[in-house]
Amino acid sequence: MNVLVTGSFDLLHSGHIAFLKTAFHYGNVYVGIGSDESIESLKNRPTVHKQDERLYMVKSIRYVTDAWVNSGMGINDFFDDVDNFIDCLIVNEEQATEEKELFCDMMGIRYIVLKREPEPGLPARSTTKYREL
Protein backbone atom coordinates (compact mmCIF):
# COMPACT_ATOMS: atom_id res chain seq x y z
CA MET A 1 0.00 0.00 0.00
CA ASN A 2 1.21 3.54 -0.75
CA VAL A 3 0.53 6.05 1.99
CA LEU A 4 0.73 9.82 1.93
CA VAL A 5 1.81 11.95 4.87
CA THR A 6 1.85 15.75 4.66
CA GLY A 7 3.22 18.55 6.80
CA SER A 8 5.67 21.41 7.02
CA PHE A 9 8.52 19.47 8.69
CA ASP A 10 10.13 22.83 9.42
CA LEU A 11 11.71 21.94 12.76
CA LEU A 12 12.34 18.25 12.16
CA HIS A 13 12.36 16.33 15.46
CA SER A 14 11.98 12.83 16.91
CA GLY A 15 8.17 13.16 16.94
CA HIS A 16 8.20 13.50 13.15
CA ILE A 17 10.42 10.44 12.83
CA ALA A 18 8.21 8.38 15.18
CA PHE A 19 5.14 9.38 13.14
CA LEU A 20 6.81 8.43 9.84
CA LYS A 21 7.96 5.14 11.36
CA THR A 22 4.38 4.32 12.36
CA ALA A 23 3.12 5.31 8.89
CA PHE A 24 5.76 3.00 7.41
CA HIS A 25 3.99 0.04 9.04
CA TYR A 26 1.06 0.72 6.67
CA GLY A 27 3.13 0.72 3.48
CA ASN A 28 5.42 2.83 1.31
CA VAL A 29 5.51 6.35 2.74
CA TYR A 30 5.31 9.35 0.43
CA VAL A 31 5.58 12.80 1.98
CA GLY A 32 4.20 16.06 0.64
CA ILE A 33 5.79 19.02 2.39
CA GLY A 34 4.36 22.51 2.41
CA SER A 35 6.08 25.11 0.26
CA ASP A 36 7.75 28.07 1.96
CA GLU A 37 5.02 30.33 0.58
CA SER A 38 2.22 28.08 1.87
CA ILE A 39 3.69 27.73 5.36
CA GLU A 40 4.45 31.44 5.68
CA SER A 41 0.88 32.25 4.63
CA LEU A 42 -0.66 29.65 6.94
CA LYS A 43 1.47 30.31 10.03
CA ASN A 44 2.15 34.04 9.56
CA ARG A 45 5.90 33.58 9.97
CA PRO A 46 8.85 32.62 7.81
CA THR A 47 10.08 29.05 7.79
CA VAL A 48 13.20 28.19 9.76
CA HIS A 49 14.43 25.88 7.00
CA LYS A 50 13.68 26.64 3.36
CA GLN A 51 11.76 24.04 1.35
CA ASP A 52 14.83 22.61 -0.43
CA GLU A 53 16.49 21.84 2.90
CA ARG A 54 13.30 20.42 4.42
CA LEU A 55 12.79 18.25 1.35
CA TYR A 56 16.39 16.99 1.57
CA MET A 57 15.97 16.09 5.25
CA VAL A 58 12.63 14.32 4.77
CA LYS A 59 13.90 12.35 1.76
CA SER A 60 16.87 11.23 3.89
CA ILE A 61 14.66 9.48 6.46
CA ARG A 62 14.78 5.72 5.98
CA TYR A 63 11.02 5.32 6.39
CA VAL A 64 10.28 7.66 3.46
CA THR A 65 10.01 6.24 -0.06
CA ASP A 66 9.86 9.65 -1.72
CA ALA A 67 8.88 13.24 -1.01
CA TRP A 68 8.01 16.44 -2.87
CA VAL A 69 6.90 20.01 -2.27
CA ASN A 70 3.11 20.29 -2.48
CA SER A 71 1.83 22.56 -5.23
CA GLY A 72 -1.18 24.00 -3.39
CA MET A 73 -1.63 26.49 -0.58
CA GLY A 74 -2.89 26.16 2.98
CA ILE A 75 -3.72 23.20 5.17
CA ASN A 76 -4.95 21.17 2.18
CA ASP A 77 -2.04 22.10 -0.08
CA PHE A 78 -1.65 18.47 -1.16
CA PHE A 79 -5.12 17.99 -2.70
CA ASP A 80 -3.90 18.67 -6.26
CA ASP A 81 -0.92 16.35 -5.81
CA VAL A 82 -2.79 13.17 -4.83
CA ASP A 83 -2.41 10.72 -7.67
CA ASN A 84 -3.80 7.28 -8.42
CA PHE A 85 -0.85 5.55 -6.76
CA ILE A 86 -1.84 6.81 -3.27
CA ASP A 87 -3.98 4.31 -1.35
CA CYS A 88 -4.13 6.02 2.02
CA LEU A 89 -3.71 9.40 3.73
CA ILE A 90 -2.28 9.26 7.25
CA VAL A 91 -2.55 12.25 9.59
CA ASN A 92 -2.08 12.80 13.30
CA GLU A 93 -4.93 13.95 15.53
CA GLU A 94 -3.92 17.61 15.20
CA GLN A 95 -4.06 17.44 11.40
CA ALA A 96 -7.37 15.56 11.19
CA THR A 97 -10.20 17.49 9.56
CA GLU A 98 -13.58 16.62 8.14
CA GLU A 99 -12.50 18.19 4.84
CA LYS A 100 -9.56 15.76 4.56
CA GLU A 101 -11.82 12.84 5.40
CA LEU A 102 -14.34 13.90 2.74
CA PHE A 103 -11.53 14.37 0.21
CA CYS A 104 -10.28 10.84 0.86
CA ASP A 105 -13.79 9.45 0.56
CA MET A 106 -14.25 11.24 -2.76
CA MET A 107 -10.87 9.98 -4.02
CA GLY A 108 -11.50 6.42 -2.82
CA ILE A 109 -8.50 6.35 -0.53
CA ARG A 110 -8.29 5.21 3.07
CA TYR A 111 -8.07 7.88 5.80
CA ILE A 112 -6.17 7.00 8.97
CA VAL A 113 -5.78 9.25 12.02
CA LEU A 114 -2.91 8.31 14.32
CA LYS A 115 -2.31 9.37 17.90
CA ARG A 116 0.81 11.42 18.47
CA GLU A 117 3.07 8.99 20.32
CA PRO A 118 6.80 9.33 20.95
CA GLU A 119 9.29 6.60 20.27
CA PRO A 120 9.51 4.44 23.42
CA GLY A 121 12.08 5.89 25.78
CA LEU A 122 12.04 9.35 24.18
CA PRO A 123 10.11 12.43 25.32
CA ALA A 124 7.07 13.63 23.40
CA ARG A 125 8.08 16.26 20.85
CA SER A 126 6.15 18.77 18.81
CA THR A 127 7.13 21.80 16.77
CA THR A 128 4.82 23.93 18.93
CA LYS A 129 6.74 22.91 22.06
CA TYR A 130 10.07 23.65 20.38
CA ARG A 131 8.87 27.11 19.43
CA GLU A 132 7.86 27.76 23.06
CA LEU A 133 11.46 27.10 24.13
C-alpha positions as CSV (number, residue, x, y, z in Angstrom):
1,M,0.0,0.0,0.0
2,N,1.2,3.5,-0.8
3,V,0.5,6.1,2.0
4,L,0.7,9.8,1.9
5,V,1.8,12.0,4.9
6,T,1.8,15.8,4.7
7,G,3.2,18.5,6.8
8,S,5.7,21.4,7.0
9,F,8.5,19.5,8.7
10,D,10.1,22.8,9.4
11,L,11.7,21.9,12.8
12,L,12.3,18.3,12.2
13,H,12.4,16.3,15.5
14,S,12.0,12.8,16.9
15,G,8.2,13.2,16.9
16,H,8.2,13.5,13.1
17,I,10.4,10.4,12.8
18,A,8.2,8.4,15.2
19,F,5.1,9.4,13.1
20,L,6.8,8.4,9.8
21,K,8.0,5.1,11.4
22,T,4.4,4.3,12.4
23,A,3.1,5.3,8.9
24,F,5.8,3.0,7.4
25,H,4.0,0.0,9.0
26,Y,1.1,0.7,6.7
27,G,3.1,0.7,3.5
28,N,5.4,2.8,1.3
29,V,5.5,6.3,2.7
30,Y,5.3,9.3,0.4
31,V,5.6,12.8,2.0
32,G,4.2,16.1,0.6
33,I,5.8,19.0,2.4
34,G,4.4,22.5,2.4
35,S,6.1,25.1,0.3
36,D,7.7,28.1,2.0
37,E,5.0,30.3,0.6
38,S,2.2,28.1,1.9
39,I,3.7,27.7,5.4
40,E,4.5,31.4,5.7
41,S,0.9,32.2,4.6
42,L,-0.7,29.6,6.9
43,K,1.5,30.3,10.0
44,N,2.2,34.0,9.6
45,R,5.9,33.6,10.0
46,P,8.9,32.6,7.8
47,T,10.1,29.1,7.8
48,V,13.2,28.2,9.8
49,H,14.4,25.9,7.0
50,K,13.7,26.6,3.4
51,Q,11.8,24.0,1.4
52,D,14.8,22.6,-0.4
53,E,16.5,21.8,2.9
54,R,13.3,20.4,4.4
55,L,12.8,18.2,1.3
56,Y,16.4,17.0,1.6
57,M,16.0,16.1,5.3
58,V,12.6,14.3,4.8
59,K,13.9,12.3,1.8
60,S,16.9,11.2,3.9
61,I,14.7,9.5,6.5
62,R,14.8,5.7,6.0
63,Y,11.0,5.3,6.4
64,V,10.3,7.7,3.5
65,T,10.0,6.2,-0.1
66,D,9.9,9.7,-1.7
67,A,8.9,13.2,-1.0
68,W,8.0,16.4,-2.9
69,V,6.9,20.0,-2.3
70,N,3.1,20.3,-2.5
71,S,1.8,22.6,-5.2
72,G,-1.2,24.0,-3.4
73,M,-1.6,26.5,-0.6
74,G,-2.9,26.2,3.0
75,I,-3.7,23.2,5.2
76,N,-4.9,21.2,2.2
77,D,-2.0,22.1,-0.1
78,F,-1.7,18.5,-1.2
79,F,-5.1,18.0,-2.7
80,D,-3.9,18.7,-6.3
81,D,-0.9,16.3,-5.8
82,V,-2.8,13.2,-4.8
83,D,-2.4,10.7,-7.7
84,N,-3.8,7.3,-8.4
85,F,-0.9,5.5,-6.8
86,I,-1.8,6.8,-3.3
87,D,-4.0,4.3,-1.4
88,C,-4.1,6.0,2.0
89,L,-3.7,9.4,3.7
90,I,-2.3,9.3,7.2
91,V,-2.6,12.2,9.6
92,N,-2.1,12.8,13.3
93,E,-4.9,13.9,15.5
94,E,-3.9,17.6,15.2
95,Q,-4.1,17.4,11.4
96,A,-7.4,15.6,11.2
97,T,-10.2,17.5,9.6
98,E,-13.6,16.6,8.1
99,E,-12.5,18.2,4.8
100,K,-9.6,15.8,4.6
101,E,-11.8,12.8,5.4
102,L,-14.3,13.9,2.7
103,F,-11.5,14.4,0.2
104,C,-10.3,10.8,0.9
105,D,-13.8,9.5,0.6
106,M,-14.3,11.2,-2.8
107,M,-10.9,10.0,-4.0
108,G,-11.5,6.4,-2.8
109,I,-8.5,6.4,-0.5
110,R,-8.3,5.2,3.1
111,Y,-8.1,7.9,5.8
112,I,-6.2,7.0,9.0
113,V,-5.8,9.2,12.0
114,L,-2.9,8.3,14.3
115,K,-2.3,9.4,17.9
116,R,0.8,11.4,18.5
117,E,3.1,9.0,20.3
118,P,6.8,9.3,21.0
119,E,9.3,6.6,20.3
120,P,9.5,4.4,23.4
121,G,12.1,5.9,25.8
122,L,12.0,9.3,24.2
123,P,10.1,12.4,25.3
124,A,7.1,13.6,23.4
125,R,8.1,16.3,20.9
126,S,6.2,18.8,18.8
127,T,7.1,21.8,16.8
128,T,4.8,23.9,18.9
129,K,6.7,22.9,22.1
130,Y,10.1,23.6,20.4
131,R,8.9,27.1,19.4
132,E,7.9,27.8,23.1
133,L,11.5,27.1,24.1
